[in-house]
Amino acid sequence: MENFIFFSYLASAIAYAALFLFATFRKNRHWLFVLAMLLSVTWSVSILKTTQDSQLFISDTLVYETLRNSAWCLFIALLSSKQQWDNAYQHILHSQVALLATIFVFCIASIETFPSFLELFMHWLDMDPRFFAHVLFAVFGLILIEQLYRNTPIAQRWNIKFLCLSAGALFAIDLIVYSKSLLYKQLDLSLWQSRGIINALITPLLALALPRLDTINFDIIRTTPRRTVFYTTVLIGCGMYLTLMSATGYYLKRVNAQWGETIQTLFIFLAILLLITAFTSGKIRALAKVYFGKHFFHYSYDYREEWLKISKALAKLESLDELKQFIITTLTDLVESSGGGLWLKNDRGQFFLAAEQNLHLSPQELDHLKKGHQLPEYLANKQWVIDFYEMAHAPEVYDDVDLTPWCYEDSQVWLIVPLFHLNHLEAFAVLTQPRAPRKLNWEDHDLLKTVGMQLANALALNKTSEALANNRQFETYHRLSAYLVHDLKNIAAQIALIVKNADKHKHNPDFFDDTIDTLNNAVNKMQHIVEQLKQGKTPPSADSVVDLVDIIKKIQRQHNGSPPLQTEIQTPRCLIKTNQTKLISVLINLIQNAQDASQKPNGWVKLVLTATPDYAVIKIVDNGIGMEPSFVAERLFKPFDTTKGNAGMGIGAYEARDFILKCAGQLEVDSQPGKGTTFTIQLPLIQAETHELI
C-alpha cells in the first residue's frame, strides 16, 4: 500500500514539475498558472515525504493542498474576470467574494498549520473542520470552472476545453475524497492513493490547454452577449446537498452507535434516490431552472437596453402606419421570426388584420381569426403568449381555446403575442416560424409580454392623440359656430328693436338716422360673418384710433333695451387704438347681459366713462340679481358655460375678456348676489398727436 502511494504521488510530482518547467520557459507566461504548478509540485512532494518519514502525517500536507487549491481558484477566477472587465486584477481586488475567500483560506491554513487552532475549532464544532473546508474548496473550484466554461462564447470554448476538463477532474476527485471522509470521519486510503495517479494523468491535458490560452480573444468575449446558464445552479445545489448529507450522516452515526451504520446507509440511499428523482423529473428541473434562473443569474437580455432602444425608436415614428409596421418588426426581431401580422381592435370591439410582413397564412387560418372570437377572449383572460410548439407537446395547457385550424403540420403560425394597455387587450400579433429552430424559455416570454405592453401603450397613445385631434377639429368648428350664432343673435336683436320702435318713431328724422346707422352696422357684421364662413376662421381686422366718447354716444343711440341704458361721460375726449366694430360688439353684449339681469320694476343699468393718466376706464353697473363669487371665479369666463339655457351661448363674457386682454387692457368683475354687478374695463390711452400709447 505504501509503495503504491509513493509511486502514485511520485508520478504526480514529476508530471507537475515537467509542466512547471514548460509553463515557466514559454514565451507567453501565465504566472498564476506557473504558481499553481509550483504549489502542485510542493503538495505532491509533501505527501511523498509522509511515506518515508514516520514522524509526518497526511494531515501535515493539507496546508499545501489549501495553497494549491487557492492558486487554482485564483487562476480560474482571473480568466472569468477577463471575460467581463479589462482590468481583471482590479476587479478581483475589489470583489467582496474575493475578500471572503481570502479570509476563508487564511483561517483554513491557520487551522492546518497550528494545532492549537485546530483544537479550538474542534472544541467549538465537535468535528474536524478540515474535511468540511476541503469539500467547500472542491465545490467552489467546480463552480468557477462551470462559470468560466458556460460564460465563454461557443466559438471560444475550444481554447479552454482541456483546461476545464483537467481542472474539473482535479476538483471532482477532491470532492469525492473529502465528502466521504467527512461522512465516515476518516480518510479513505484507496481514494487518497489514487489521487496521485489522477493528478499525473491530467497534466497532459493541461499541457495541451496552455498554448490554447494564448489564442483567447477577451475583447470579443467582452462584447459578445451571453448569460450564465442553469448548470451552475445544479452544481451549487449538488455541492450544498452533498455537504449537508455528509454532515447529517455523521451526526446520525454519532447519535446512535448501535443503529448508526444501518441508519446512515438507509439515509444515503434515500438521499441518492431523491437526487435521481429530482434530476430525472422534467417538471422539477423545469421549475428549478425557472426559479434559479430568475433569482440568481444574469438575464439573457439587457432589459434597460431593450427598453431604451424601443423608446427611442417609438419617439421617431410619425404616423399610425409606421407604428404598426414597427410593432411587427420589433416582435419578429426579438425572437428571430420570419414574419408576422398585427390585429387591432376597432370601435365595435372586433379585431382585424391591420398590418403584416411576410405573413403567409392560408385562407383557412385567416378565416378562423375573423370568426374565432374565443382567441381574443382567451388572450384577455390568460394574458399568455401562445406558443404553438408548446401546444404540440402539451395540448392540455390550451384546453380553453380552439386553435385546431392552426395546428396542422405545415402551419406557419408560431406565436401569438397579446398587447395589453391598462389590463385591456389592445391588439395581438401573430408571428410565423423562426428563421432557425428555437425553443422559447420563461425569459423570452417575459420579454415579449413586457415589450408588448410598451407597444400597446404606444398604440393607445396614438389612438388617444388621433381622437384628440379629431375633437380639436370639432371644437374649432363648434367654437366658430358659437361665435357666428352669437353675432347673429345680436344683429337680430338690433333689427328687432328697430321694427319694434318703427310705428312709434317712423316720422322722427333722428330715428331714421339711427336706423340707417344700425342697419349699416348690421351689414358690416354680416359681411364679417360671411368672411368667417369662407375662411373657416375669424379674419384679422385692422385696429384704428377711436374716441370712446363717440362710441358710447353711438351705443346709447342704437341700443334702447330695457331697462334703458344710462350713460355718464366724465371726460371730453378718450382716444384708444382698437377694433371699433369688435369693441362696440363687446360693450353691447355686456350691456345686454346687465339689462337681462336687471329685469325688475326698479332695475337700472349705467355706463360710466372716466379716464386716468394712462387708462380709459369703462364701468357697466347694474342693480340686478348679481352673481356668486364662486361663479365669477370658476364659470363666468369659461366658454360655452351658460346659465341661460338654450337662450345663451356662454361666450359673451369669455369673448369680452379675451378681446380686452388682446388690447393690453384689463377686465374686472365685482358682483354681489341680490345687489348687482359692476364690470370694470381698463384700456390704455394713446396720445392725440403721435397716436402712441401713453
VMD Tcl script that draws the C-alpha trace (Angstrom):
set ca {
  {0.00 0.00 0.00}
  {2.75 2.46 0.97}
  {4.66 1.63 -2.22}
  {1.59 2.38 -4.33}
  {1.07 5.71 -2.58}
  {4.74 6.54 -3.08}
  {4.76 5.83 -6.81}
  {1.37 7.46 -7.27}
  {2.48 10.79 -5.85}
  {5.95 10.45 -7.34}
  {4.29 10.36 -10.76}
  {2.26 13.39 -9.77}
  {5.34 15.31 -8.60}
  {7.29 14.52 -11.77}
  {4.38 15.41 -14.05}
  {3.72 18.71 -12.30}
  {7.45 19.54 -12.25}
  {7.67 18.99 -16.01}
  {4.61 21.12 -16.56}
  {6.06 23.79 -14.26}
  {9.22 23.97 -16.37}
  {7.19 24.01 -19.59}
  {4.98 26.85 -18.34}
  {7.93 28.85 -16.95}
  {10.07 28.86 -20.07}
  {7.32 29.60 -22.53}
  {7.27 32.94 -24.33}
  {3.79 33.81 -23.10}
  {3.81 33.04 -19.39}
  {0.70 32.81 -17.26}
  {2.23 33.47 -13.88}
  {-0.76 32.29 -11.83}
  {-0.68 29.03 -13.77}
  {3.04 28.73 -13.05}
  {2.35 29.34 -9.36}
  {-0.38 26.68 -9.35}
  {2.04 24.18 -10.91}
  {4.77 25.03 -8.37}
  {2.36 24.56 -5.44}
  {1.12 21.30 -7.01}
  {4.69 20.03 -7.07}
  {5.14 21.09 -3.43}
  {1.91 19.34 -2.48}
  {2.90 16.09 -4.21}
  {6.37 16.12 -2.61}
  {4.89 16.75 0.85}
  {2.75 13.62 0.54}
  {5.80 11.68 -0.72}
  {7.66 12.64 2.44}
  {4.88 11.19 4.63}
  {5.55 7.75 3.13}
  {9.24 7.97 4.03}
  {9.13 9.71 7.42}
  {7.07 8.14 10.20}
  {7.04 11.45 12.08}
  {4.90 13.05 9.36}
  {1.19 12.51 8.85}
  {-1.18 13.06 5.98}
  {-2.80 15.88 7.93}
  {0.51 17.74 7.76}
  {0.14 18.01 3.96}
  {-3.31 19.62 3.98}
  {-1.92 23.16 4.23}
  {-0.02 22.63 0.94}
  {-3.20 21.39 -0.66}
  {-5.00 24.50 0.57}
  {-2.39 26.72 -1.07}
  {-2.55 24.67 -4.29}
  {-6.33 24.93 -4.44}
  {-6.17 28.67 -3.75}
  {-3.78 29.20 -6.68}
  {-6.04 27.17 -8.98}
  {-9.16 29.07 -7.93}
  {-7.40 32.41 -8.35}
  {-6.19 31.47 -11.84}
  {-9.65 30.35 -12.99}
  {-11.29 33.41 -11.38}
  {-8.85 35.63 -13.27}
  {-9.85 34.07 -16.59}
  {-13.54 34.52 -15.74}
  {-12.99 38.15 -14.79}
  {-11.16 38.87 -18.04}
  {-14.35 37.92 -19.87}
  {-16.16 40.91 -18.38}
  {-13.58 43.51 -17.33}
  {-10.47 44.93 -18.94}
  {-8.60 45.06 -15.63}
  {-9.37 41.65 -14.13}
  {-6.91 42.04 -11.25}
  {-8.53 45.32 -10.21}
  {-11.96 43.69 -10.21}
  {-10.77 40.73 -8.13}
  {-9.12 43.05 -5.59}
  {-12.37 44.95 -5.11}
  {-14.61 41.86 -5.09}
  {-16.41 41.00 -1.84}
  {-16.31 37.33 -2.81}
  {-12.53 37.55 -3.14}
  {-12.30 39.13 0.31}
  {-14.42 36.38 1.86}
  {-12.40 33.72 0.05}
  {-9.12 35.22 1.33}
  {-10.41 35.19 4.90}
  {-11.57 31.59 4.44}
  {-8.18 30.46 3.07}
  {-6.33 32.26 5.88}
  {-8.48 30.58 8.53}
  {-8.12 27.09 7.00}
  {-4.36 27.49 6.54}
  {-4.04 28.62 10.18}
  {-6.04 25.61 11.40}
  {-3.92 23.24 9.32}
  {-0.64 24.84 10.40}
  {-1.19 25.43 14.12}
  {-2.53 22.52 16.21}
  {-3.85 24.87 18.89}
  {-6.23 26.49 16.37}
  {-7.40 23.04 15.28}
  {-8.16 22.02 18.85}
  {-10.07 25.25 19.41}
  {-12.27 24.76 16.32}
  {-12.83 21.07 17.09}
  {-13.97 22.07 20.56}
  {-16.43 24.58 19.10}
  {-17.74 22.41 16.26}
  {-17.27 18.96 17.82}
  {-15.89 17.82 14.45}
  {-12.78 18.18 12.28}
  {-13.34 21.32 10.16}
  {-10.57 20.47 7.68}
  {-12.55 17.85 5.74}
  {-15.53 20.18 5.53}
  {-13.30 23.03 4.33}
  {-11.82 20.92 1.53}
  {-15.28 19.84 0.40}
  {-16.13 23.54 0.11}
  {-12.88 24.11 -1.78}
  {-13.81 21.42 -4.30}
  {-17.34 22.75 -4.75}
  {-16.11 26.33 -5.18}
  {-13.49 25.22 -7.72}
  {-16.10 23.36 -9.76}
  {-18.39 26.40 -9.65}
  {-15.60 28.60 -11.01}
  {-14.86 26.14 -13.81}
  {-18.54 25.99 -14.74}
  {-18.77 29.78 -14.78}
  {-15.69 30.02 -16.99}
  {-16.92 27.47 -19.49}
  {-20.58 28.42 -19.72}
  {-19.94 32.18 -19.94}
  {-17.45 31.71 -22.77}
  {-18.98 32.03 -26.26}
  {-19.22 28.74 -28.13}
  {-16.65 29.86 -30.70}
  {-14.09 30.45 -27.91}
  {-14.73 27.33 -25.81}
  {-12.24 25.30 -27.87}
  {-9.49 27.33 -26.22}
  {-10.44 26.41 -22.66}
  {-11.92 22.92 -23.13}
  {-8.88 20.97 -21.90}
  {-8.25 23.37 -19.05}
  {-11.81 22.94 -17.77}
  {-11.69 19.14 -18.17}
  {-8.41 18.75 -16.29}
  {-9.17 21.25 -13.52}
  {-12.68 19.82 -13.22}
  {-11.26 16.31 -12.74}
  {-8.89 17.63 -10.09}
  {-11.65 19.21 -8.03}
  {-14.08 16.35 -8.69}
  {-11.76 13.73 -7.13}
  {-11.21 16.07 -4.19}
  {-14.98 16.37 -3.73}
  {-15.37 12.58 -3.68}
  {-12.46 12.03 -1.28}
  {-13.38 14.66 1.26}
  {-17.16 14.21 1.18}
  {-16.66 10.52 2.04}
  {-14.05 11.45 4.66}
  {-16.47 13.91 6.20}
  {-19.16 11.26 6.27}
  {-17.03 8.50 7.83}
  {-14.78 10.77 9.88}
  {-11.64 9.24 8.37}
  {-9.77 9.25 5.08}
  {-10.46 6.55 2.53}
  {-6.88 5.47 1.74}
  {-7.90 3.81 -1.52}
  {-9.24 7.09 -2.83}
  {-6.35 9.02 -1.32}
  {-3.65 6.99 -3.05}
  {-5.44 7.17 -6.40}
  {-5.35 10.96 -6.37}
  {-1.65 11.00 -7.28}
  {-2.23 8.96 -10.44}
  {-5.26 11.04 -11.39}
  {-3.29 14.28 -10.98}
  {-0.48 12.85 -13.10}
  {-2.95 11.86 -15.84}
  {-4.46 15.33 -16.12}
  {-1.11 17.08 -16.73}
  {-1.05 16.20 -20.47}
  {-4.43 17.87 -20.81}
  {-3.04 20.93 -19.03}
  {-0.06 20.95 -21.37}
  {-2.42 20.96 -24.34}
  {-4.58 23.68 -22.75}
  {-1.71 26.07 -22.07}
  {-0.96 27.10 -25.70}
  {-4.66 27.47 -26.39}
  {-5.00 30.05 -23.62}
  {-2.77 32.35 -25.68}
  {-5.32 32.43 -28.50}
  {-8.31 33.57 -26.41}
  {-9.60 36.94 -27.63}
  {-11.06 38.51 -24.49}
  {-12.10 41.66 -26.39}
  {-14.50 39.58 -28.49}
  {-15.81 37.76 -25.43}
  {-16.47 41.02 -23.57}
  {-18.57 42.35 -26.46}
  {-20.49 39.12 -27.08}
  {-23.97 38.87 -25.47}
  {-24.03 35.89 -23.14}
  {-25.65 34.61 -19.99}
  {-24.92 32.30 -17.05}
  {-26.83 29.06 -17.55}
  {-28.60 26.64 -15.29}
  {-25.75 24.13 -14.91}
  {-24.07 26.40 -12.40}
  {-27.18 26.24 -10.26}
  {-27.16 22.45 -10.44}
  {-23.51 22.46 -9.34}
  {-24.18 24.72 -6.38}
  {-27.13 22.55 -5.41}
  {-25.04 19.36 -5.64}
  {-22.22 20.82 -3.57}
  {-24.53 22.08 -0.84}
  {-26.54 18.87 -0.97}
  {-23.52 16.58 -0.59}
  {-22.11 18.72 2.17}
  {-25.39 18.67 4.07}
  {-25.84 14.94 3.53}
  {-22.32 14.19 4.75}
  {-22.74 16.25 7.90}
  {-26.19 14.77 8.58}
  {-24.88 11.23 8.10}
  {-22.08 11.89 10.52}
  {-24.47 13.10 13.20}
  {-26.85 10.17 12.63}
  {-23.96 7.79 13.19}
  {-22.90 9.64 16.32}
  {-26.38 9.78 17.87}
  {-26.98 6.03 17.84}
  {-23.88 3.86 17.79}
  {-25.83 0.61 17.58}
  {-28.04 1.55 14.66}
  {-25.75 4.24 13.28}
  {-24.35 2.23 10.35}
  {-27.83 0.99 9.33}
  {-29.45 4.42 9.59}
  {-26.52 6.00 7.76}
  {-26.76 3.51 4.88}
  {-30.53 3.99 4.64}
  {-30.18 7.79 4.73}
  {-27.59 7.82 1.97}
  {-29.78 5.52 -0.15}
  {-32.78 7.83 0.29}
  {-30.65 10.88 -0.46}
  {-29.35 9.35 -3.69}
  {-32.89 8.29 -4.62}
  {-34.12 11.85 -4.04}
  {-31.34 13.25 -6.23}
  {-32.08 10.79 -9.04}
  {-35.79 11.65 -8.83}
  {-35.08 15.38 -8.96}
  {-32.74 15.15 -11.94}
  {-34.88 12.72 -13.93}
  {-38.10 14.69 -13.41}
  {-38.55 17.14 -16.24}
  {-41.11 19.15 -14.29}
  {-38.86 19.54 -11.23}
  {-35.89 20.51 -13.39}
  {-38.01 22.99 -15.36}
  {-39.37 24.61 -12.20}
  {-35.89 24.77 -10.68}
  {-34.49 26.22 -13.88}
  {-37.06 29.00 -13.96}
  {-36.73 29.77 -10.25}
  {-32.94 29.88 -10.10}
  {-32.70 31.49 -13.50}
  {-34.99 34.31 -12.39}
  {-33.49 34.93 -8.96}
  {-29.79 34.05 -9.11}
  {-28.33 34.57 -12.56}
  {-27.78 37.14 -15.25}
  {-30.56 37.70 -17.75}
  {-30.31 36.75 -21.40}
  {-31.38 40.28 -22.33}
  {-30.26 43.68 -21.22}
  {-33.75 44.95 -20.36}
  {-32.61 48.53 -19.91}
  {-31.01 48.48 -23.36}
  {-34.09 46.90 -24.94}
  {-36.38 49.46 -23.27}
  {-34.26 52.45 -24.33}
  {-33.91 51.13 -27.89}
  {-37.65 50.73 -28.32}
  {-38.40 54.06 -26.63}
  {-36.01 55.93 -28.93}
  {-37.47 54.24 -31.99}
  {-41.04 55.00 -30.91}
  {-40.18 58.67 -30.46}
  {-39.23 58.91 -34.16}
  {-42.49 57.49 -35.51}
  {-44.84 59.99 -37.12}
  {-47.92 58.00 -38.12}
  {-50.05 55.04 -37.15}
  {-48.94 53.13 -40.25}
  {-45.31 53.46 -39.21}
  {-46.19 52.33 -35.68}
  {-48.00 49.22 -36.93}
  {-45.03 48.16 -39.07}
  {-42.66 48.94 -36.20}
  {-44.61 46.68 -33.82}
  {-44.34 43.74 -36.19}
  {-40.65 44.38 -36.87}
  {-39.82 44.70 -33.17}
  {-41.54 41.49 -32.15}
  {-40.18 39.46 -35.05}
  {-36.62 40.68 -34.40}
  {-36.84 39.78 -30.71}
  {-37.43 36.10 -31.44}
  {-35.96 35.99 -34.96}
  {-39.31 35.25 -36.54}
  {-39.60 35.26 -40.31}
  {-42.75 37.41 -40.39}
  {-45.91 38.43 -38.64}
  {-49.21 40.25 -38.62}
  {-50.89 42.75 -36.30}
  {-54.57 42.58 -35.36}
  {-56.08 45.80 -33.94}
  {-59.39 46.32 -32.19}
  {-61.94 48.57 -33.89}
  {-64.65 50.71 -32.28}
  {-67.01 47.71 -32.15}
  {-64.50 45.61 -30.22}
  {-63.72 43.38 -33.20}
  {-60.16 42.56 -34.24}
  {-58.98 43.00 -37.83}
  {-55.69 42.49 -39.66}
  {-54.14 45.98 -39.69}
  {-50.62 45.25 -40.95}
  {-48.46 42.31 -41.98}
  {-44.94 41.40 -43.04}
  {-44.25 38.13 -44.82}
  {-47.41 36.70 -43.31}
  {-48.23 33.74 -45.50}
  {-51.32 32.38 -43.79}
  {-53.80 30.19 -45.54}
  {-57.38 31.40 -46.11}
  {-58.47 28.83 -43.53}
  {-56.24 30.38 -40.86}
  {-57.28 33.94 -41.65}
  {-60.93 32.95 -41.68}
  {-60.50 31.36 -38.26}
  {-59.18 34.65 -36.91}
  {-62.18 36.53 -38.26}
  {-64.72 34.13 -36.76}
  {-62.83 32.86 -33.73}
  {-63.97 35.20 -31.00}
  {-62.53 32.71 -28.49}
  {-58.96 33.81 -29.15}
  {-59.24 37.47 -28.04}
  {-61.26 36.38 -25.03}
  {-58.66 33.74 -24.16}
  {-55.79 36.20 -24.52}
  {-57.61 38.77 -22.38}
  {-58.23 36.24 -19.62}
  {-54.91 34.38 -19.57}
  {-52.56 37.17 -20.69}
  {-50.24 34.49 -22.08}
  {-48.01 34.30 -25.09}
  {-49.45 31.36 -27.04}
  {-46.61 29.08 -28.20}
  {-47.69 26.52 -30.82}
  {-44.54 24.49 -30.23}
  {-45.58 24.13 -26.61}
  {-49.14 23.36 -27.69}
  {-47.91 20.46 -29.80}
  {-46.15 18.91 -26.78}
  {-48.58 19.95 -24.02}
  {-52.04 20.49 -25.60}
  {-53.75 20.30 -22.21}
  {-52.35 23.74 -21.37}
  {-54.57 25.28 -24.05}
  {-57.81 23.41 -23.42}
  {-59.78 26.65 -23.05}
  {-59.37 27.79 -26.65}
  {-59.87 26.12 -30.02}
  {-56.78 26.65 -32.16}
  {-57.19 23.49 -34.24}
  {-57.14 25.27 -37.65}
  {-53.59 26.43 -36.88}
  {-52.23 23.16 -35.56}
  {-51.66 21.24 -38.78}
  {-48.18 20.08 -39.68}
  {-47.16 22.78 -42.18}
  {-48.72 25.72 -40.35}
  {-46.57 28.83 -40.29}
  {-48.09 30.17 -37.07}
  {-45.61 30.01 -34.19}
  {-46.52 32.61 -31.55}
  {-49.47 34.83 -30.68}
  {-48.36 37.79 -28.56}
  {-51.02 39.85 -26.74}
  {-50.58 43.62 -26.35}
  {-52.18 44.96 -23.18}
  {-52.81 48.54 -22.09}
  {-54.23 49.08 -18.60}
  {-55.13 45.37 -18.49}
  {-57.21 45.69 -21.68}
  {-56.31 43.78 -24.84}
  {-55.49 46.48 -27.39}
  {-54.09 44.21 -30.08}
  {-52.30 40.95 -30.71}
  {-49.55 39.89 -33.07}
  {-49.24 36.57 -34.88}
  {-45.62 35.58 -35.55}
  {-44.59 32.96 -38.05}
  {-41.95 30.27 -37.65}
  {-38.41 31.43 -36.72}
  {-35.59 31.61 -39.21}
  {-33.74 28.93 -37.24}
  {-35.43 26.41 -34.90}
  {-35.50 27.62 -31.32}
  {-37.39 26.96 -28.11}
  {-38.56 29.85 -26.00}
  {-37.92 29.94 -22.26}
  {-39.51 31.94 -19.45}
  {-37.31 34.95 -20.16}
  {-38.33 35.12 -23.81}
  {-41.98 35.04 -22.72}
  {-41.40 37.78 -20.13}
  {-39.61 39.98 -22.65}
  {-42.36 39.52 -25.24}
  {-45.04 40.47 -22.70}
  {-43.02 43.45 -21.42}
  {-42.30 44.78 -24.91}
  {-45.93 44.07 -25.82}
  {-47.11 46.34 -23.01}
  {-44.81 49.13 -24.16}
  {-46.01 48.79 -27.74}
  {-49.63 48.68 -26.56}
  {-49.03 51.92 -24.67}
  {-47.77 53.47 -27.89}
  {-50.87 52.24 -29.73}
  {-53.16 53.63 -27.03}
  {-51.30 56.95 -27.06}
  {-51.58 57.14 -30.84}
  {-55.29 56.36 -30.66}
  {-55.78 58.99 -27.96}
  {-53.83 61.57 -29.95}
  {-55.92 60.85 -33.04}
  {-59.15 61.19 -31.06}
  {-57.87 64.41 -29.51}
  {-57.01 65.83 -32.93}
  {-60.50 64.98 -34.18}
  {-62.05 66.54 -31.10}
  {-60.00 69.67 -31.60}
  {-61.29 69.97 -35.15}
  {-64.85 69.59 -33.92}
  {-64.13 72.06 -31.15}
  {-62.80 74.58 -33.67}
  {-65.94 74.34 -35.78}
  {-68.13 74.39 -32.71}
  {-66.36 77.47 -31.40}
  {-66.68 79.19 -34.79}
  {-70.35 78.29 -34.98}
  {-70.92 79.58 -31.46}
  {-69.34 82.93 -32.30}
  {-71.33 83.21 -35.50}
  {-74.61 82.39 -33.74}
  {-73.74 84.88 -31.02}
  {-73.10 87.65 -33.54}
  {-76.25 86.80 -35.49}
  {-78.27 86.89 -32.28}
  {-77.01 90.40 -31.53}
  {-77.74 91.56 -35.08}
  {-81.22 90.10 -34.93}
  {-81.82 91.83 -31.61}
  {-80.81 95.21 -33.05}
  {-83.04 94.82 -36.14}
  {-85.90 93.57 -33.98}
  {-85.59 96.69 -31.84}
  {-85.87 98.88 -34.96}
  {-89.00 97.05 -36.08}
  {-90.48 97.33 -32.60}
  {-90.00 101.12 -32.45}
  {-90.82 101.83 -36.11}
  {-94.54 102.58 -35.64}
  {-93.82 104.92 -32.79}
  {-90.85 106.85 -34.24}
  {-91.03 106.37 -38.01}
  {-91.76 110.08 -38.59}
  {-88.83 111.15 -36.41}
  {-85.81 112.13 -38.57}
  {-83.38 111.21 -35.74}
  {-84.90 107.73 -35.54}
  {-84.46 107.38 -39.28}
  {-80.77 108.37 -39.00}
  {-80.23 105.92 -36.12}
  {-81.92 103.18 -38.13}
  {-79.58 103.76 -41.07}
  {-76.56 103.61 -38.72}
  {-77.83 100.40 -37.10}
  {-78.50 98.75 -40.44}
  {-75.10 99.84 -41.71}
  {-73.52 98.29 -38.64}
  {-75.56 95.11 -39.17}
  {-74.45 94.93 -42.82}
  {-70.81 95.26 -41.77}
  {-71.24 92.45 -39.25}
  {-72.96 90.26 -41.81}
  {-70.11 90.78 -44.26}
  {-67.70 89.93 -41.47}
  {-69.61 86.69 -40.81}
  {-69.54 85.78 -44.50}
  {-65.76 86.16 -44.48}
  {-65.55 83.90 -41.44}
  {-67.57 81.23 -43.22}
  {-65.40 81.46 -46.32}
  {-62.10 81.23 -44.44}
  {-63.19 78.88 -41.66}
  {-61.73 81.25 -39.08}
  {-62.05 84.80 -37.88}
  {-60.30 87.12 -40.34}
  {-57.92 89.64 -38.81}
  {-59.21 93.17 -38.51}
  {-57.13 96.32 -38.57}
  {-57.10 98.49 -35.46}
  {-57.83 102.19 -35.66}
  {-57.75 105.20 -33.36}
  {-61.19 105.80 -31.90}
  {-62.69 108.11 -29.34}
  {-64.55 106.23 -26.60}
  {-66.81 109.25 -26.08}
  {-68.17 108.93 -29.64}
  {-68.51 105.15 -29.32}
  {-70.51 105.36 -26.10}
  {-72.82 108.02 -27.55}
  {-73.34 105.84 -30.60}
  {-74.19 102.84 -28.44}
  {-76.64 104.90 -26.42}
  {-78.44 105.96 -29.59}
  {-78.58 102.48 -31.14}
  {-79.23 100.39 -28.06}
  {-82.52 101.03 -26.38}
  {-83.14 97.88 -24.38}
  {-84.96 97.61 -21.09}
  {-84.20 98.98 -18.60}
  {-82.88 101.97 -20.57}
  {-79.15 102.49 -20.66}
  {-77.93 105.46 -18.65}
  {-74.58 106.97 -19.58}
  {-72.22 109.18 -17.63}
  {-69.21 110.58 -19.53}
  {-66.69 112.29 -17.28}
  {-64.01 113.09 -19.85}
  {-64.27 115.25 -23.00}
  {-62.03 113.02 -25.10}
  {-60.70 109.49 -24.69}
  {-58.54 108.12 -27.53}
  {-57.64 104.45 -27.74}
  {-56.40 102.19 -30.52}
  {-58.60 99.16 -31.11}
  {-61.01 97.40 -33.44}
  {-64.04 99.64 -33.27}
  {-66.57 97.08 -34.50}
  {-65.39 94.46 -32.08}
  {-65.30 96.90 -29.15}
  {-68.89 98.00 -29.83}
  {-69.97 94.36 -30.00}
  {-68.27 93.58 -26.66}
  {-69.78 96.60 -24.91}
  {-73.27 95.92 -26.30}
  {-73.03 92.31 -25.16}
  {-72.06 93.34 -21.61}
  {-74.83 95.95 -21.56}
  {-77.37 93.42 -22.81}
  {-76.31 90.96 -20.10}
  {-76.69 93.70 -17.47}
  {-80.16 94.56 -18.76}
  {-81.17 90.88 -18.73}
  {-80.05 90.63 -15.11}
  {-81.98 93.76 -14.07}
  {-85.50 92.85 -15.21}
  {-87.35 94.26 -12.20}
  {-89.50 97.36 -11.56}
  {-86.67 99.47 -10.22}
  {-83.92 97.95 -12.31}
  {-81.31 100.17 -13.95}
  {-78.10 99.90 -15.98}
  {-75.48 102.60 -16.15}
  {-72.36 103.04 -18.30}
  {-69.71 105.34 -16.84}
  {-66.64 106.55 -18.76}
  {-63.71 108.07 -16.88}
  {-60.01 108.44 -17.55}
  {-56.78 108.17 -15.56}
  {-53.45 109.49 -16.81}
  {-52.78 106.16 -18.54}
  {-56.08 104.35 -18.96}
  {-59.62 104.84 -20.10}
  {-61.99 103.30 -17.56}
  {-65.42 101.98 -18.57}
  {-67.79 100.76 -15.89}
  {-71.01 98.91 -16.67}
  {-73.05 98.90 -13.47}
  {-76.42 97.32 -12.75}
  {-78.57 96.61 -9.71}
  {-79.68 93.20 -10.95}
  {-79.60 89.77 -9.40}
  {-75.79 89.64 -9.13}
  {-73.56 86.56 -9.12}
  {-71.97 84.32 -6.53}
  {-68.20 84.80 -6.05}
  {-67.63 81.12 -6.90}
  {-69.49 81.57 -10.20}
  {-67.38 84.60 -11.07}
  {-64.16 82.76 -10.23}
  {-64.94 79.42 -11.85}
  {-67.59 79.76 -14.55}
  {-68.14 83.33 -15.73}
  {-65.22 83.38 -18.18}
  {-65.43 79.69 -19.11}
  {-66.50 79.34 -22.76}
  {-69.74 77.54 -23.59}
  {-70.80 77.52 -19.94}
  {-74.06 79.44 -19.64}
  {-76.87 79.87 -17.11}
  {-79.35 81.00 -19.76}
  {-80.12 77.55 -21.13}
  {-80.82 77.48 -24.86}
  {-81.07 81.27 -24.92}
  {-77.35 81.79 -24.41}
  {-74.11 80.52 -25.91}
  {-71.87 81.05 -22.88}
  {-69.21 83.01 -24.75}
  {-70.14 86.66 -24.18}
  {-68.03 87.26 -21.06}
  {-65.26 85.00 -22.35}
  {-65.13 86.87 -25.66}
  {-65.15 90.24 -23.87}
  {-62.22 89.38 -21.61}
  {-60.28 87.81 -24.47}
  {-60.68 90.91 -26.63}
  {-59.80 93.33 -23.83}
  {-56.67 91.37 -22.91}
  {-55.59 91.49 -26.57}
  {-55.94 95.26 -26.36}
  {-53.47 95.24 -23.40}
  {-56.35 96.10 -21.11}
  {-57.97 94.56 -18.04}
  {-61.47 93.38 -17.16}
  {-62.54 93.07 -13.54}
  {-65.85 91.94 -12.09}
  {-67.38 92.90 -8.76}
  {-70.69 91.23 -8.05}
  {-72.86 90.52 -5.04}
  {-75.97 88.35 -5.13}
  {-79.11 90.49 -4.90}
  {-77.23 93.79 -5.15}
  {-75.88 93.90 -8.69}
  {-72.73 93.67 -10.75}
  {-70.02 96.04 -11.92}
  {-67.83 95.26 -14.95}
  {-64.73 97.50 -14.98}
  {-62.78 97.78 -18.24}
  {-59.39 99.47 -18.45}
  {-57.95 100.26 -21.88}
  {-54.60 102.04 -22.47}
  {-54.86 105.63 -23.78}
  {-52.85 106.98 -26.70}
  {-51.55 110.45 -27.38}
  {-53.64 112.55 -29.75}
  {-50.62 113.86 -31.66}
  {-48.49 110.71 -32.11}
  {-51.15 108.02 -31.66}
  {-48.71 106.22 -29.37}
  {-49.55 104.62 -26.02}
  {-49.27 106.97 -23.09}
}
mol new
graphics top color blue
foreach p $ca { graphics top sphere $p radius 0.5 }
foreach p [lrange $ca 0 end-1] q [lrange $ca 1 end] { graphics top cylinder $p $q radius 0.2 }
display resetview
